[in-house]
Amino acid sequence: MLKNFLNNYITRLKGDDYIIDDRVPGFYLINLVSDRVVMKVRGFFSGIKSANTAFIGKRVKIKVASKLRAGKNLSIGTNCYIDALSENGILLGDNVSIGRNTIIECTGNLKYLGKGLKVGNNVGLGSDNFFGCAGGIEIDDDTIVGNFVSFHAENHVFSNRHILVRLQGVTHLGIKIGKNCWIGAKATILDGAVVQDGCIIAAGAVLNQGVYESNGIYGGVPAKLIKNK
């Protein structure tokens, strides 16, 4: 009975058919429901502006929560750190999940206010990820991001060898990820990368500045086209 209730509830919540595997034991589901109720209570006191109350895990730190806006069913995992201080803040669509131990920093240095993060609908951001959003990061609908992925929307200037790198300033081009993409575990996305719709990024790939055309499978260091889907 509990399993049927959860199937119907999650289906209504996400808008897609959802059926829990019959082999999942009842006690696991009871613990899951209990955890989610507690997460919902935390979300009520989080200060996040969202379409409904977010699910917030343990030991989540959110700075400048007034700059974080979300759609329905936002879920933030345990031990996440989110600093929304930036020009545009953080805007999350419906059904966005942020995995545990993830760090989101919208401004890397108070000398240069960052641009922020924009995430579309039905996007899953894995665990242990890093988002450096100083130059702005956009991730479109229905994209999934694996674990231990890092985004760095900022680059240091190092053109003058007679001046310390840390004193030469930074540049911001931003990062854009299209719809229906899959970014594999431990990939690194650098400033200026534009990943078009339908791309797959292999685990461990490093994406430099440039356009990665739609429906391509990219891998390697630096990432190159392996084949088209």
N, C-alpha and C positions, 0 to 999 in steps of 0.2 A: 504493500500500500504506500509506504514512504517513497519507494522508488518511482512508482507511477506519479505520485504528487510532484516529486522533483523533476521528472521528465517534463511534465506539463508546465511547471513553473519556469524552468530554464528555457523551454521553447518559447513561452510567452515573453520572457525577459529579453532574449536575444533576437527573436524573430526568425530563428532557424530551427529545424527539427533537431531535437537532442534526445538521445536514448542512452541511458546508463547501461553499461555492460552487466548482464545478469549475474556475473561472477563476483561483482563488488559486494562484500558483506554488509549487512545491515548496520552493524556497530560503526563501521567506517563512515557510513552516510550520516549517522546520528552525530558523530564527532564533527563531521564537516558542517552540518547545519548549525551546531552549537558555535563553532568558530566563526561562521559567517554572521551569526546574530551579534556576536561581540564586535566583529569588524564594523557592522552597521552602526552600532552604538558609538564607536570611536569616530566614525564618519560624521555623525550628527554634531559632534563637538569640534570638528576639524577646521571650520572656518572656510572650507572650500565652497565656491559658488558652483553648484551643479544642479542638473535638472531633477535629480532625486538624490537621496542620501548615498554617499560613496561608501564602499567597503574599504576600511583602513586597517592594515596589519599592525602588529606590535612594533614599538620603537621606531615609528615613522616620524621624521622631522621635516616639517614644511615651514619654510621661511617666506614671508610676504605672501601669505595665503590669499590675500585679497587680489593678487595678480594671477591666480590660478582659477580658470573657469572650465567646467566640464559638462558633457552631456549626461545621458542616462548610464547607470550601471558601471561607473568607474570603480576599478579595483586596484589598490596599491598594496603590494606585498610587504612582508616584515623587513625592518632595517633599512628602508629607503630614506634617502636624503634628497630633498627637493628645495632648491632656492630659486624662486620665481622672479627675483629682482631683475627687471629688464624693461626695455621700451614697450614691447608688445605683450609681455607676460607669457603664460602658458595657456594654450587653448586646446582642449582635448574633446574629441567627438564622443558619440555614443559607443558603449561596449568596448572601452579601452581598458586593457589590463597592463599593469606595470609590475614586473617580477621582483622578487625579493633582492635586497642588497644593491639596488640600482641607485645611481647618483645622477641627478639632473642639476646642472649649474648653468644658469642663463647669463651670468656676468662673471667673467674670469678675473677682471681687474676693475676696481672702482674708478680708474681713470677713463675707462671706456665702457659705458653702459651697454650691455648686450642687447640683442634683438629679441630672443626668446624661442619658444618651441610651439609648433602647431601640428597636431596629430588628428587624422580623420577618423571615420567610423570603423568599428570592427577591427581594431588594430591590437595585436598582441606584442608587447615588448618584454623580452625574456628576462631572466634573472642575471644579476651581476653586470649589468650594462652601465656604460658611462655616456652621458650626453653633455658635451660642452657646446652650449647654444649661443655663444657670443655673437657669431655672425648670422644666426638664424638657422633653424632646422625645420623642415617641413616633411611630414610623412603622410602620404595620402591613404585613402580607404583600403581596407582588406589586406593590408600588408602585415607580415609576421617577421619578427626580429628574434633571432636565436639568443642563446646565452653568451655572456662575456664579449659582447659586441661594443665597440667604442666609436663615438662620433665626435669629431673635432672641427667645429666650424670657426676656426681661427688659425692663423699662421704667423709665425715670427719673421720679421724682416732680418735678413743677414747679409745684405749686399755689400756692406762696408766692413772689410776685415779689420779696420783700425778702430772700430767702435764695438763695444761689448754688445752681443746679440740682445741681451735683456734691455738695452737702452735704445735699440733701433725701432721700437714700436711693433705693431701688429697690423695684419690685414684681415678683412672679413669679406668673404665671397658668399658664404652660406652653403648649405647642403639641402638637396631636394631628392626625396624618394617618391616614386610614383605609386600608382594603385597596383594591388595584387602582386606585390613583390615578396620574395623570401630571401632574407639575409641570414646566412649561415653563422654558426657559432664562431666566435673569436675573429670575426671580420673587423677591419678597421676602415672607417669612412672618413676621409680627410676633407678639408675645406675646399669648396669649389666643385665637389662631385655632384653630378646630376644623374640620377638613376631613373630611367623612364619606366613606363608601365610594364608589368609582367616579367620583370627581370628576376633571375635567380643569382645570388652572390654566394660563391662557394665558401665553405668554412676556412677561416684563416686568410682570406683574401685581403689585399690592401688596395683601396680605391683612391687614386690621386685625383687632382682636379681634372675635370673633363666630363663629357657626356657619354653615358652608357646606354646605348640605344635599346628600344623596347623589345621585350621577349628574348633577350639574350641571356646566355649562361656565362658568367664571368668568374674567373678564378686566377690565383697566382699572386706573386709579389714582384712588381705591381700587377694589378688585375688586368687580364686581357680576355677577349672574347674566345670562349672555348667552342661554342656552337650556338645556334639558334634553336629555340623550342619547336 
